[in-house]
Amino acid sequence: HVTAESLFEEAKSANICVSQATIYNTLNQFRDAGLLREVVVDHNGGHYFDTNLEAHHHFYIEEEARLIDVPHTQVALGHLPPPPQGYALDSVDITLRIKSKT
């Protein structure tokens, strides 16, 4: 799981000259092409890109700003409400927010 910011910092550390806008645009193009999946953990910029395109969910460790894959077979969905008239359910994305016990 990567963010545009983490890729930008990695490129900077490797002395690769690339703008953050280029990284954002490229990640979004990859997402639109179906090569990456976007995972939004909050609406304040918490966007991750995932190369695992198989059905799965995530644990999100906020203190570490880190996602961990959870196989979809380990999550049981119970009764889901029917979508409003004229709509069909497209997907279910579950992010389980966890924190250290200590």
C-alpha positions in Angstrom: 0.0 0.0 0.0 1.4 3.3 -1.0 0.4 6.9 -0.9 1.4 9.6 -3.4 3.3 11.3 -0.6 5.3 8.1 0.3 6.2 7.6 -3.4 7.3 11.3 -3.7 9.5 10.9 -0.6 11.0 7.7 -2.0 11.7 9.4 -5.3 13.3 12.4 -3.6 15.5 10.1 -1.5 16.6 8.4 -4.7 17.4 11.7 -6.3 14.6 11.2 -8.9 13.2 14.5 -10.0 9.4 14.2 -10.2 6.6 16.4 -9.0 3.9 15.3 -6.6 1.3 16.2 -9.3 2.9 13.8 -11.7 2.7 11.0 -9.1 -0.9 11.8 -8.2 -1.9 11.9 -11.9 0.0 8.6 -12.6 -1.6 6.8 -9.7 -5.0 8.0 -10.7 -4.5 6.9 -14.3 -3.3 3.5 -13.0 -6.5 3.3 -10.8 -8.7 4.3 -13.7 -7.0 1.6 -15.9 -7.7 -1.0 -13.2 -4.1 -1.5 -12.3 -4.5 -0.2 -8.8 -7.3 0.0 -6.3 -7.8 3.2 -4.2 -8.5 2.8 -0.5 -9.8 6.0 1.2 -9.3 5.8 5.0 -10.4 9.4 5.7 -11.4 12.4 3.8 -8.5 14.5 4.9 -6.1 13.1 2.4 -5.9 9.5 3.7 -5.7 7.8 0.3 -3.8 4.7 -0.3 -3.2 2.8 -3.5 -3.3 -1.0 -3.5 -1.7 -3.4 -6.0 -3.7 -6.3 -4.7 -6.8 -6.4 -6.9 -8.2 -9.6 -5.4 -11.3 -9.3 -3.2 -10.1 -8.3 0.3 -10.6 -5.8 3.1 -8.2 -3.9 5.3 -7.1 -3.3 8.9 -6.0 0.4 9.3 -3.6 1.2 12.1 -4.0 4.9 12.5 -1.0 5.5 14.8 1.2 4.0 12.0 -0.8 5.2 9.0 -0.6 1.7 7.7 -3.0 -0.7 6.0 -2.9 -4.5 6.3 -4.8 -6.8 4.0 -7.6 -8.9 5.4 -8.7 -11.8 3.1 -12.4 -11.4 2.2 -13.0 -15.0 3.4 -12.3 -13.8 7.0 -15.1 -11.2 6.9 -18.7 -12.4 7.1 -21.3 -10.0 5.9 -24.7 -10.3 7.4 -27.9 -8.6 6.2 -27.2 -5.6 4.0 -30.0 -3.1 3.4 -31.4 -3.0 -0.1 -30.1 -0.1 -2.1 -32.6 2.7 -3.0 -34.8 2.2 -6.0 -32.9 2.6 -9.2 -29.6 1.6 -7.7 -27.7 -1.7 -7.5 -24.9 -2.7 -5.0 -21.6 -2.4 -6.7 -19.1 -3.4 -4.0 -18.5 -3.5 -0.3 -15.2 -2.2 1.1 -14.5 -2.7 4.8 -11.8 -0.9 6.7 -11.4 -2.2 10.3 -9.7 0.6 12.3 -7.4 -0.9 15.0 -5.0 0.5 17.6 -2.4 -1.0 19.9 -3.6 -2.5 23.1 -0.9 -0.6 25.1 
